[in-house]
Amino acid sequence: MFVRENESVYIPQGDLHRLYNPGKIMLEMIEVQTGSYLGEDDIVRVSDEFGRG
């Protein structure tokens, strides 16, 4: 899916996802969490080919 300037995407809880910027302009993203608990410890990082996670 392509997301352009001033557009947004809803990613349901538990969905595995990844961002990729195919453009030449630097990507700036704002992540917004919703729900009754907003702690960082509920985020699960998955290992990838870049060694993150």
Secondary structure, DSSP 4 states (H G I P E B T S, - for coil): ----TT------TT--------SSSPP-------SS---GGG--PPP-TTS--
